[in-house]
Amino acid sequence: MSAVQSELETYQMYVNGQWTASDSGEYFESYNPYTGRPWALIPRGNARDVERAVDAAQRAFTGPWASLNASQRGALLHKLGDAVAEHAAELAAIEVRDNGKLVAEMGAQLNYVPQWYYYYGGLADKIEGAVIPVDKPGNFNYTRHEPLGVVAAIVPWNSPLLLTAWKLAPALAAGNTVVVKPSEYTSASTLAFVRLLEDVGFPPGVVNVVTGFGADVGTPLVEHPLVRKVAFTGSDKTGQLIYETAARGMKRVSLELGGKSPNIVFDDADLENAVKGVISGIFAATGQTCIAGSRLLVQESIHDQFVEELTALARTAKMGDPMNMDTQVGPVTNMPQYQKVLDYIDIATGEGAKSVLGGGKATRPECGDGWFVEPTIFTGVSNTMRIAQEEVFGPVLSVIPFHDEDEAVAIGNDVDFGLAAGVWTQSIPRAITMAERLQAGTVWVNTYRAVSYMSPFGGYKRSGLGRENGQDMIKDYMQVKSVWISTASDVPNPFIIR
């Protein structure tokens, strides 16, 4: 370890209730996107670390965790929610340092995250089977919902602890054990978070965290024969590889993948609110959200006026240190993504799109040496352009005009993704009709980026499989067993089906 590295904060993995270095003893640097410099060292895990973690999770699943009833599991989840609430500011600060998102947003997220643990903690002892009134005389039939076993939770870099909660809370409530693989770009907050599980009394091995890169940790985790389900949030390309790999092991998967969401503004909308909604959809979180409203569809009759008002407001966005409460646009989280966003800006320009705002890296003094991209708006975009079809995952907006509802639906659905959509109108019939016709897992009307632990979230098409949040999805972490008990006094003909 170099002298510079020795000055960085050093984290350890969490396996079987123990803090441990990786099997190789190697570390990699985690960078602060605002400064562009490393600030922490993260253990570089490998397949042997995965083996240790899965083995610990399996032993916990059949041992101390299995000895707890559903109410006891729920009580532990409730305590975990309390612990997150108590340490929300600390955890938010680590996330800001690690991924560059605004402290205002991460603080709000971390204050909201406990609700997932409260909600699923309360649901843990309310998953009930049923007595089936079967049509077979002399038989009593009922069902049980049982946990799957070891769950792999693979989490992206844009909102690590929020998206960990989306997977961890229902998985634990259902009685599973979990191995978490955080993004190699943002592992620190997850490692800080799991200290809380230890503090509130979760048995060793119930939750384990193995850090490292996809090929070293992610692949062996998905391939491991004792992993029964993979819950993944990330890009559609990685999701497809996980799906293919998991299929070979007959594993369950839930995949929350990319998006190229249309944010559709009709000429009867409240334009002031619609402008704010479009800003929220693409420039909040520096556009680094799967639900980013990266395609703005504007009705032709208001196109020029709307773009003018939108550009005027977007131009006032305050960039700079994400730890300042008044900063509105922070840096891109990592160098590869920063370069990817800049590359897409060049691609859009090459395709003939016109930049009416931004269009490159930010060189403002307040951005320092960080990975900042100016909020960028392109007009003159057709829906066939790459900038309109491919996920950029940055503060880049494509504006596309439309004539009427039919054309708005046609353009909105003409993409491989289907995670979310926004509709801005004051017409209730239009709102209902558009929500029915748009191919998206979430449709917002006169709002954007609203999510809740109570409401299912997921996508159509290449935006993924399955849902997260809400009551029903906890059953995705369980399997159903049908139990038949004969009440007959004698055995009927054994050579025919009962």
C-alpha positions in Angstrom: 0.0 0.0 0.0 1.4 3.4 -1.0 1.9 6.3 1.3 -1.1 8.1 -0.4 -3.3 5.0 0.0 -2.4 4.7 3.6 -4.1 8.1 4.2 -7.4 6.9 2.7 -10.2 5.5 4.8 -10.0 1.7 4.7 -13.2 -0.4 4.7 -13.6 -4.2 5.3 -16.1 -6.7 3.9 -18.8 -8.2 6.1 -19.1 -11.9 6.1 -20.7 -14.2 8.7 -20.8 -11.3 11.2 -17.1 -10.6 10.8 -15.2 -7.7 9.3 -12.7 -9.1 7.0 -10.2 -8.3 4.2 -10.6 -9.9 0.9 -9.2 -13.4 0.2 -6.5 -11.8 -1.9 -5.8 -9.0 0.6 -6.1 -6.5 -2.3 -8.0 -3.2 -2.2 -9.1 -0.7 -4.9 -9.7 3.0 -4.6 -13.1 4.7 -4.4 -13.2 8.2 -5.8 -15.0 11.3 -4.7 -16.7 12.6 -7.9 -16.6 16.2 -6.7 -12.8 16.3 -6.3 -11.9 13.6 -8.8 -9.6 12.1 -6.2 -9.7 8.8 -4.2 -11.0 9.0 -0.7 -11.4 5.3 0.5 -10.0 1.9 0.0 -12.4 -1.0 -0.7 -11.6 -4.7 -0.5 -11.3 -6.4 -3.9 -13.2 -9.6 -3.5 -13.1 -12.7 -5.6 -14.8 -16.1 -6.0 -13.4 -17.4 -2.7 -15.0 -14.5 -0.9 -18.3 -15.2 -2.6 -18.0 -18.8 -1.5 -17.4 -17.8 2.1 -20.4 -15.4 2.1 -22.8 -17.8 0.4 -21.8 -20.5 2.8 -22.4 -18.2 5.8 -25.8 -17.2 4.4 -26.8 -20.8 3.8 -25.8 -21.8 7.4 -27.7 -18.9 8.8 -30.7 -19.8 6.7 -30.9 -23.3 8.1 -29.7 -22.3 11.6 -30.3 -19.2 13.8 -32.3 -17.3 11.3 -34.7 -20.2 10.7 -35.2 -20.5 14.5 -36.8 -17.0 14.5 -40.5 -16.8 13.8 -42.0 -14.2 11.4 -42.9 -11.8 14.2 -39.3 -11.9 15.5 -37.9 -11.2 12.1 -40.3 -8.3 11.7 -39.2 -6.9 15.1 -35.6 -6.9 14.0 -36.5 -5.2 10.7 -38.3 -2.5 12.7 -35.2 -2.0 14.9 -33.1 -1.7 11.7 -35.4 1.0 10.5 -34.9 2.9 13.7 -31.1 2.5 13.4 -31.1 3.9 9.9 -33.2 6.8 11.0 -30.8 7.5 13.8 -27.8 7.4 11.5 -29.4 8.9 8.4 -27.3 12.0 8.2 -24.0 10.1 8.6 -25.0 7.6 5.9 -26.1 10.3 3.6 -22.8 12.1 3.9 -20.9 8.9 3.0 -23.1 8.5 -0.1 -22.5 12.1 -1.2 -18.8 11.6 -0.8 -18.9 8.3 -2.7 -21.4 9.0 -5.5 -21.6 12.8 -5.8 -25.4 13.1 -5.5 -26.8 16.1 -3.6 -26.8 16.0 0.2 -30.3 17.5 -0.1 -31.5 14.5 -2.0 -29.5 11.8 -0.2 -30.6 13.2 3.1 -34.2 13.0 2.1 -33.6 9.4 0.8 -32.0 8.2 3.9 -34.7 9.7 6.1 -37.2 7.8 3.9 -35.3 4.5 3.7 -36.5 3.4 7.2 -40.0 3.1 5.9 -39.0 0.0 3.8 -37.9 -1.8 7.0 -41.0 -0.7 8.9 -43.3 -1.7 6.1 -41.8 -5.1 5.4 -41.2 -5.7 9.1 -44.9 -5.2 9.6 -45.7 -7.5 6.7 -43.4 -10.3 7.8 -46.0 -12.2 9.9 -48.9 -11.4 7.6 -48.0 -13.7 4.7 -50.7 -16.3 5.0 -51.4 -19.5 3.1 -54.9 -20.6 2.3 -57.2 -23.6 2.8 -58.3 -24.7 -0.6 -61.8 -26.1 -1.0 -60.6 -28.9 -3.3 -63.0 -31.0 -5.4 -61.5 -34.2 -4.0 -63.6 -35.9 -1.3 -61.6 -37.2 1.6 -58.8 -34.7 1.2 -57.7 -31.6 3.1 -55.5 -29.2 1.2 -53.7 -26.0 2.3 -50.8 -23.9 1.1 -47.7 -22.5 2.8 -45.5 -19.6 1.6 -41.8 -20.5 2.4 -38.6 -18.5 1.9 -36.3 -19.4 -1.1 -33.0 -19.5 0.7 -29.9 -17.4 -0.2 -30.7 -14.2 -2.2 -28.1 -12.3 -4.1 -28.8 -8.5 -4.1 -26.7 -6.7 -6.7 -27.0 -2.9 -6.3 -26.0 0.0 -8.6 -24.1 3.2 -7.8 -26.8 5.9 -8.1 -28.8 5.3 -4.9 -27.0 2.5 -3.1 -28.9 2.3 0.2 -32.3 3.1 -1.1 -32.0 0.3 -3.7 -30.5 -2.0 -1.2 -33.6 -1.5 1.0 -35.9 -2.3 -1.9 -34.3 -5.8 -2.0 -33.1 -6.4 1.5 -36.3 -5.5 3.4 -38.7 -7.9 1.6 -36.0 -10.7 1.3 -35.4 -10.7 5.1 -39.1 -10.3 5.9 -39.8 -13.4 3.8 -37.2 -15.4 5.8 -34.3 -15.4 3.3 -30.7 -14.6 3.9 -28.8 -12.2 1.6 -25.4 -11.6 0.0 -25.1 -8.0 -1.1 -22.8 -7.0 -3.9 -22.7 -3.2 -4.1 -21.3 -1.3 -7.1 -17.5 -1.1 -7.1 -18.0 2.7 -7.5 -20.1 3.1 -4.3 -19.4 0.4 -1.8 -18.6 2.5 1.3 -22.2 3.4 2.4 -23.3 -0.2 2.2 -20.4 -1.3 4.4 -21.3 1.5 6.8 -24.9 0.5 6.8 -24.3 -3.2 7.7 -22.8 -2.2 11.0 -26.3 -1.3 12.0 -27.5 -4.9 11.4 -24.9 -6.1 13.8 -25.9 -3.4 16.4 -29.6 -4.3 16.3 -29.0 -8.1 16.7 -29.2 -9.8 13.4 -27.6 -13.3 13.6 -24.2 -13.7 11.8 -24.5 -14.7 8.2 -28.0 -13.3 7.6 -26.7 -10.4 5.7 -23.2 -10.4 4.1 -21.5 -7.9 1.9 -18.8 -8.8 -0.7 -17.2 -5.9 -2.5 -15.4 -6.0 -5.8 -15.9 -6.0 -9.6 -18.5 -7.7 -11.7 -16.3 -10.4 -13.2 -14.7 -11.2 -9.8 -17.7 -11.1 -7.5 -20.9 -10.6 -9.5 -20.5 -13.5 -11.9 -19.5 -16.2 -9.3 -22.4 -14.9 -7.0 -25.0 -15.3 -9.8 -23.5 -18.7 -10.7 -23.3 -20.1 -7.2 -25.6 -23.2 -6.9 -26.8 -22.2 -3.4 -28.1 -18.8 -4.6 -31.8 -19.2 -5.2 -32.7 -15.7 -6.4 -30.9 -12.8 -7.9 -32.3 -9.3 -7.4 -30.5 -6.8 -9.7 -30.7 -3.1 -10.5 -28.5 -1.8 -13.3 -28.1 -1.6 -17.1 -30.1 -3.8 -19.5 -27.0 -5.3 -21.0 -25.7 -6.5 -17.6 -29.3 -7.6 -16.7 -29.4 -9.7 -19.8 -26.2 -11.5 -18.9 -27.5 -12.1 -15.3 -30.7 -13.5 -16.7 -28.9 -15.8 -19.0 -26.5 -17.0 -16.3 -29.3 -17.4 -13.7 -31.4 -19.4 -16.2 -28.7 -22.1 -16.3 -29.1 -22.6 -12.6 -32.9 -22.3 -12.7 -32.8 -19.3 -10.4 -35.5 -16.7 -9.9 -34.6 -13.2 -10.9 -35.9 -9.7 -10.5 -34.4 -7.2 -12.9 -34.9 -3.4 -12.7 -33.0 -2.2 -15.7 -32.6 0.9 -17.9 -35.1 3.4 -19.2 -35.6 6.0 -21.9 -38.7 7.5 -20.5 -40.9 9.9 -22.3 -42.1 13.0 -20.4 -45.1 14.2 -22.5 -46.4 17.8 -22.3 -49.8 18.6 -23.9 -50.9 22.1 -24.8 -53.5 22.1 -22.1 -50.9 21.5 -19.3 -50.0 23.9 -16.5 -46.9 25.0 -18.3 -45.1 26.3 -15.2 -45.5 23.1 -13.4 -44.7 21.1 -16.5 -41.4 22.9 -16.9 -40.5 22.1 -13.3 -41.5 18.5 -13.8 -39.3 18.2 -16.9 -36.4 19.7 -15.0 -37.0 17.2 -12.2 -37.2 14.3 -14.6 -33.8 14.9 -16.3 -31.6 17.3 -14.3 -32.3 16.1 -10.7 -29.7 13.6 -9.6 -27.7 14.8 -12.6 -29.9 12.6 -14.8 -28.4 9.5 -13.2 -31.7 7.7 -12.6 -33.2 4.8 -14.4 -36.5 6.7 -14.5 -35.0 9.9 -16.0 -37.4 11.6 -18.4 -34.7 11.9 -21.0 -37.1 12.2 -23.9 -39.3 15.4 -23.7 -42.3 15.1 -26.1 -43.9 18.5 -26.5 -47.1 19.3 -28.5 -46.2 21.3 -31.6 -48.5 24.2 -30.7 -46.5 25.1 -27.6 -43.1 23.6 -28.6 -41.1 26.9 -29.0 -42.6 28.6 -26.0 -42.1 25.6 -23.8 -38.5 25.1 -24.8 -37.8 28.8 -24.2 -39.2 28.6 -20.7 -37.5 25.3 -19.9 -34.1 26.5 -21.1 -34.4 29.7 -19.1 -35.1 27.8 -15.9 -32.5 25.1 -16.5 -29.9 27.8 -17.1 -30.3 29.0 -13.5 -29.4 25.6 -12.0 -26.7 26.0 -9.4 -23.8 23.5 -9.9 -21.0 22.8 -7.4 -20.2 21.0 -4.2 -22.9 18.4 -3.6 -22.5 18.8 0.2 -23.9 22.3 -0.1 -27.7 22.3 0.5 -28.3 24.9 -2.2 -26.5 23.0 -5.0 -28.9 21.7 -7.6 -26.7 19.7 -10.0 -23.8 17.7 -8.9 -21.1 15.7 -10.7 -21.4 12.5 -12.6 -20.6 9.6 -10.3 -17.6 8.0 -12.0 -15.1 8.7 -14.7 -16.3 6.0 -17.2 -19.9 7.4 -16.9 -18.6 11.0 -17.2 -16.9 10.1 -20.5 -19.9 8.2 -21.7 -22.2 11.2 -21.2 -19.7 13.4 -23.1 -19.5 10.9 -25.9 -23.3 10.9 -26.3 -23.3 14.6 -26.5 -20.9 14.3 -29.4 -23.1 11.6 -31.0 -26.1 13.8 -30.7 -24.3 16.7 -32.4 -23.1 14.4 -35.1 -26.6 13.2 -35.7 -27.8 16.8 -36.3 -29.4 17.6 -33.0 -29.1 21.2 -31.9 -27.8 22.1 -28.4 -29.8 25.0 -27.0 -28.3 24.6 -23.6 -25.1 23.1 -22.3 -23.5 20.6 -24.6 -20.2 19.7 -22.8 -18.3 19.4 -19.6 -18.8 22.1 -17.0 -15.8 24.5 -16.5 -17.4 26.7 -13.9 -15.0 27.6 -11.0 -17.4 26.1 -8.5 -17.1 22.7 -10.2 -13.4 22.4 -9.4 -11.8 19.2 -10.7 -14.9 17.2 -10.5 -16.7 15.2 -13.2 -19.4 17.8 -14.1 -21.4 18.0 -17.3 -23.5 21.0 -18.1 -27.3 20.5 -18.1 -27.8 19.9 -21.8 -31.0 20.3 -24.0 -31.1 19.1 -27.6 -33.8 20.2 -30.0 -34.2 19.0 -33.6 -34.3 15.4 -32.4 -36.1 12.6 -34.2 -37.0 9.5 -32.3 -34.8 7.4 -34.5 -31.6 9.1 -33.4 -29.3 7.2 -30.9 -29.7 10.1 -28.5 -33.4 9.3 -28.4 -33.1 5.5 -28.3 -30.2 4.8 -26.0 -29.9 5.4 -22.3 -27.4 8.2 -21.6 -27.7 8.2 -17.8 -26.7 11.8 -17.5 -28.1 15.4 -17.6 -29.0 15.3 -21.3 -32.5 15.9 -22.6 -33.8 15.3 -26.1 -36.8 17.4 -27.2 -39.2 15.8 -29.8 -42.4 17.5 -31.1 -45.7 15.7 -31.6 -49.0 16.6 -33.2 -51.7 14.7 -31.2 -52.3 11.9 -28.7 -51.8 9.1 -31.2 -48.4 10.5 -32.3 -47.4 11.0 -28.7 -48.2 7.4 -27.8 -46.5 6.1 -30.9 -43.3 8.0 -30.2 -43.4 7.3 -26.5 -43.7 3.6 -27.0 -41.2 3.4 -29.9 -38.2 2.4 -27.8 -36.8 -0.8 -26.4 -37.4 0.4 -22.8 -40.6 0.8 -20.7 -39.8 1.8 -17.2 -41.6 5.1 -16.7 -43.5 7.9 -18.4 -44.8 11.3 -17.5 -48.0 13.0 -18.8 -48.8 16.7 -18.3 -52.4 17.6 -19.0 -55.4 19.1 -17.2 -57.7 16.7 -19.0 -58.8 13.8 -16.8 -60.0 11.7 -19.8 -56.7 12.2 -21.5 -54.7 11.4 -18.4 -56.6 8.1 -18.0 -56.3 7.2 -21.7 -52.6 8.0 -21.9 -51.9 6.0 -18.8 -53.6 3.0 -20.4 -51.8 3.3 -23.7 -48.2 4.0 -22.6 -46.0 0.9 -22.3 -44.4 1.7 -19.0 -44.4 0.2 -15.5 -45.0 3.6 -13.9 -47.0 6.5 -15.4 -46.9 9.8 -13.6 -49.6 12.4 -14.4 -48.7 16.0 -13.5 -45.7 14.9 -11.4 -42.5 13.0 -11.8 -40.1 10.8 -9.8 -42.6 9.9 -7.1 -41.9 6.5 -5.5 -43.1 4.7 -2.4 -42.5 1.5 -0.5 -46.3 0.9 -0.9 -46.4 1.1 -4.7 -45.0 -1.6 -7.2 -42.1 -0.5 -9.3 -40.6 -2.1 -12.4 -40.6 -2.1 -16.2 -41.9 -3.3 -19.5 -39.7 -4.7 -22.3 -36.0 -4.3 -21.7 -36.6 -2.3 -18.6 -36.8 -5.5 -16.6 -38.7 -8.4 -15.0 -40.7 -8.5 -11.8 -41.5 -5.7 -9.5 -40.1 -4.1 -6.3 -42.1 -2.5 -3.5 -45.7 -3.0 -2.4 -47.3 -6.0 -0.7 -47.5 -8.5 -3.4 -43.9 -8.5 -4.4 -42.8 -10.1 -1.1 -44.1 -13.3 -2.6 -41.4 -13.0 -5.3 -39.0 -13.9 -2.4 -41.0 -17.0 -1.4 -42.2 -20.3 -2.9 -45.6 -21.9 -2.5 -46.0 -25.4 -1.1 -49.3 -27.3 -1.5 -50.0 -29.7 1.4 -52.6 -32.6 0.9 -53.8 -34.6 3.9 -56.1 -37.5 3.4 -59.1 -37.9 5.7 -60.3 -41.1 4.0 -60.5 -44.3 6.0 -59.1 -46.4 3.2 -56.8 -46.1 0.2 -58.6 -46.0 -3.2 -57.4 -47.7 -6.3 -53.6 -47.0 -6.3 -53.3 -47.4 -10.1 -55.1 -44.2 -11.0 -54.5 -40.5 -10.2 -56.4 -39.3 -7.1 
